[in-house]
Amino acid sequence: MTDHRLDIGESQVLGVRLREAREARGWTQLQLAERLGMARTTVVAIEKGERRLRPQELIKIASSLGRSVSELLQRTTPVEGLVTQLREAIPSSLAEAEILSGIEELQRLCEDYVRIEEICEVPLRRRYPAEYDIAATDPALAAEDVATAERSRLGLGEGPLLNLWEILEADAGLRIFQLALPSRVQGMYVLTASAGGCIAVNLSHPPERRRESLAYEYSHFLTARYRAEVTLEDRGERRPAGERFAASFARAFLLPAVGLRRRFLELERERSRGATLGDLLRLAHLYAVSVEAIIRRLEELRLLPAGTWGRMDRRSLRAPVAPQALQIDHTEAEPFSPRYGALAIEAWQRAELSESQLARILRTDRLGARDRIERFQPDATDGDHANDSIDLGAPLLRAVGR
């Protein structure tokens, strides 16, 4: 009789994935065992890779954990420690149940990203700087110094950062996602051995706020790399020095002093009575940040009186009005970057992913996956090539001396 159980090597990798999936659900080994009708010691042995699973057992466990069998049987590197770190970082004022689904989705996205990178043989390069030491330094001053140093290191100059997501992925080597999170959660940051630095920002927030949250979480990576964070929105409470630094860094990084000061003074010179509210809205549009961020930054640079934001009539700045009036473009509401999407298509072209697996990795259905594939088709009027698709994995040949 044929033994269809997994071999020891497969069992060990599977055990890691099962443990991560269980922790993502917030379950103990005993709770999973009770759901499966097993002894806790059996679950312990399975997670250690000491107990090989039969196919019907694997199907039952996958169903209980809300995972597909194909997910659990991936041969690529598991992402370990992400869920545990983030669960420990959940603030006491936030119920674990509110955020666990977001943490679980971040885990799955990171695993999928690592998987398609391994298939396509293009790991994300980690261009990490040394951690910045901000101890015993005024948070606002430290934020200016670190923001200036990072802009210089990344070659960003003094202008607006309209493609911040792509910059931090390509030039810093971070994995960045947009997830549906509780409204008062700004974002999350965590570092793991296999996935590296990972950031998630709240997809339910406006685009400009997401950019500010991304810069905020980036500061955690720069100064406290090995400490996971789940960041709640600022509700006016007294924040510790590290969080005051993060808020100041986000403004300084997105709104560099030299460039913003020059533009603001030019606006003032153009008007006899000084800059107007409309000018501030246009600056916010130029830098793709909120009006609050612009005003607070101008206060920090002493270009506006301290407390200007607190004295403003917020009714004139309601989100449905100002951005639409200025025709501010909203970023695409996908959870992953263009690089992630392109690598997923390439993995499918290599026949390493089925269409249903591609759809799952792209967080869509089969029709949505086909639509994305069709974006890589040449124009239908292009004669003989109308039915060809762009091979994203095709090598580029250098015709030197030919």
Buried (B, 14 or more C-beta within 10 A) or exposed (E): EEEEBBEEEBBBBBBBBBBBBBBBBBBEBEBBBBBBEBEBEBBBBBBEBEBBBEEEBBEBBBEBBEBBEEBBBBEBBBBBBBBBBBBEBBEEEBEEEBBBBBBBBBBBBBBBBBBBBBBBEEEBEEEBBEEBEBEEBEBBEBBBBBBBEBBEEBEBEBEBBBEBBBBBBBBBBBBBBBBEBBEBBBBBBBBBEBBBBBBBBBBBBBBBBBBBBBBBBBBBBBBBBEBBBBBBBBEEEEBEBBBBBBBBBBBBBBBBBEBBBEBBEEBBEEEEEEBEBEBBBBBBBBBBBBBBBBBBBBBBBEBBEEEBBEEBEEEEBEEEEBBEEEEBEEBEEBBBBEBBBBBBBBBBBBEBBEEEBBBBBBBBEEEEBEEBBEEBBEEEEEEEEEEEBBEBBEEEEEEEEE
